[in-house]
Amino acid sequence: MRIRSLVAAVSAAFVGMIGLSAPAAASEPAPVAPYIIGGSLVSSAPWAAAVFSNGSFTCSGSVISAEWVLTARHCVSGTMSVRIGSVYYASGGTTRTVSATYSRYDLALMRLSSPVSTSYVSLATANPPTGSTNTIYGWGMTCYSGCSASPQMKTASVQVTGLTTDAYGGQAIRSSRINGNAWRGDSGGPQFYNGRQVGVASTADGRTIQNYGSVAYNRAWITSVSGV
């Protein structure tokens, strides 16, 4: 149920459901590079971060403080930069280069070259309950094949079905589609429950299921690196 890696260099190493590269067997998830299929467009997301590798859009992410962006580990490759505060990945907002990256399982923390002033997400300290309705965000493909990334951020509702593992063996939150699902390009994007970020897009099958690395499971590590 993985979403194949948004980054070509990483995607080749995984076979998964959602990937920036070609999707693999639906039964064997891989790092995700998801684009939301279905759902709806987002008009404002000051905490949003579009993630670029060597100048090319690759993933989604979230701003957790003035100097830190949270995304997926499989999104990190080459020279990294971000566009913050715009719902359009190619325009608006504020841009920053990334001065350092740190990773644990399929989560990555990117330190910005200089602080940004915007709204930040609040991070969860517990996983969402099974059966709960959560929301996901990202700039991913809008159909299973033959589509490009959505130029404008999208969001969708999903239902938590339990726990599983992310692309690197860490704990992940599994969910199924309600009105949309993650796919290539959504990798690194956030999942929210009760106003707090609970997950980071890791893998998916591009049709119904997505697995998001658990923020709560990695909360102590996030604080130790970023202070958040």
N, C-alpha and C positions, 0 to 999 in steps of 0.2 A: 504494500500500500504506500510505497514511497513515491515521492515526487522527484523525478530525476534532477540532478544537479543543474543549477542555472548556469554554472560556469563550465564551459566546454572541457577544460582541463580536468575538472572533477567529475563531470557527468560520465566521462568515459570509464571511470572506475566503478560506477554503480549501475545496477540495472533496476529501474524503478518505475513507479507508476506516474510520477510527475517529474518531468525533467526538462531542463532547458534544452537538452539535446533530445534525440529521438526517444519516444517512450518505449519502455521495455514491457515484458510480460506483465499483465495486470496482477498476477499473483505474487510477483516479487518486487516490492517497493525499492526505490532508490532515492538519492538526494533530490529534492524538489526544486524546480525552477518554475513554479506555478503561475498561471494567469487565472484570474477568477472567471469562471464560466457561469453565466447567469448573473444573479444578484442585481446590483444597481450602481450607478455612478456616485462618487463622493464629491461634494461641493466644497468642503473645507476639512483640512487635516493638518494643522500647524505642527503636529508631532511627527509627521510622515517624513521618511528619508528614502529617496531613490538612490540605489547603490550602483556605482559604476566601476568596472574593471578595465584598466587601460583605456579609459575614455568611452567605453561602450556600456550601455545600460544592461545590467545583469540580474538584479534582485531588488527586493523591497526591504525596508527596515523601519525602525522606530527610534526616536530621539528620547533617551532616558535621562539626560542632563545636558548642561551647556556644552560639555566636551565629549559626550559619549553617545554612540549609536549602536543599537543592538540589531544583529542580523544573523544569518546562518553561516556556519563555518564553511560549508561548501561553496559559498558565494565569494570567499576571499581568494584572490589570485592576482598577481601583478600589482600595478599601481592603482590604489583604491581612492575613490572620491565619492562625495554624496551631494545630492541636491535636497535641501531641507525646506519644509513648510509649504511646498506647492503640491497641488493634486495632479499636476502634469509633470511627468518625469523629465521632459526635455526643455522645460521653460519655467520661469518664475522662481520664487523663493530665493534661497541663499545657497551658494555652493562652498564646499570646503574640501580640501584634500585630507587624507587620512595619514596621520603620522605614525601610528602603531596599531597592531591588531593582536588580540588574545583570543584563544578558543578553548572550548571544553565541550566534548561531544559535538552535536551539530549546532552549537551556539557560538557566536563570535561577537566580541566587543571591539569597536573601532574608535580609537581616540582621534578626535578632530585636531587639525593643525592650529585652530584658534576657536574660542568659544562662540556659540550662537545664542541669540536671544529669541526664544519661542516657547511654546507650551510643550511640556514633557509628559510622557505616559507614566502612569503609576504601575509599579510591578506587583504582581500577586505573590502571596506567601503560601498559598494553598492551591491545589489543582481544582478545577471546576467539577461539580458533581456529575456523575453519569446521568444522562437524560436531560441535562441542562442545555438551553439554547445559548450559543456563543456567536460572536461575529468575527469575521476574518476580513483582512484588507490587503490589497496588493495591485500591482500593475502586471497582470499575467495575461496569457493568451485567452481569448474570449470564446474559443471553441477547441475541440479536441485536436484537430489537425487543420492545417491550411490557413490559420489565422496568425496575426502578429500580436505583439503586446498591446494592451490597451493604453493609449496615450494619456488617458485620465484614470486616476485611481478608482478601483471598484471595491465594493463590499458585498458580503453575503452572510446569510444565517446558516449555521450548522448545528447539529445535535451531537453532543459528546456521547460516545458509546463505550469508552473505557480507556485503559492505558496500554501502551505498546512501547516500542523503542524507536529512536530516531535513526538517521542514516549512519551514525557513529556509535550506536549502542547505548545511548543515554535514554532516560525515560522520556516518553512522548505521550501526548494526548491524542487519542484517535477520535475522529468525528465523521459523521455522514452528512450528506447534502440535505438542506432543507429547501432553500431557493437558489443555491449556487454552490460551486465547489472550486477549490484551488487547482491551479495548473501551472505549467511552465511560465516562470517570470514572477510568480508570487513568492518564491523562496525567500526566506528571511523575514517575510511579512508577519505582522502580529495577529494573534487571536485574543479576543477580549471576553471577559465575563464579569458582570457587575462593575463595569468601568475600569477594570484593571487588566493589564496584559498577562495572560496566562501561558501563552505559547508562541513559538517561533517556527514558521513553516519549514518543514524538513523534507517530507516525502508525500506522494499522493498517487492515485491511479488515474486522475484526470477525468473521472466519470462520477464518482460518488464519495470516495473516501480520501481523507487527508490526515497526516500525522504531524503534529506540531511539537517540537522539543519543549519540555516542561520548564517554565520559568521558575516555579517553586522548587523543583528538584535541583536547580542550579543557582538558587538565590544566594546562598552564602558565597559562592564563587564570584558572582556578579558584584556583590558588595566588596569582596576582597580586592578586586581589580579596579573597579570604578569608584568605589565609595558610595554608590547609590543604594 
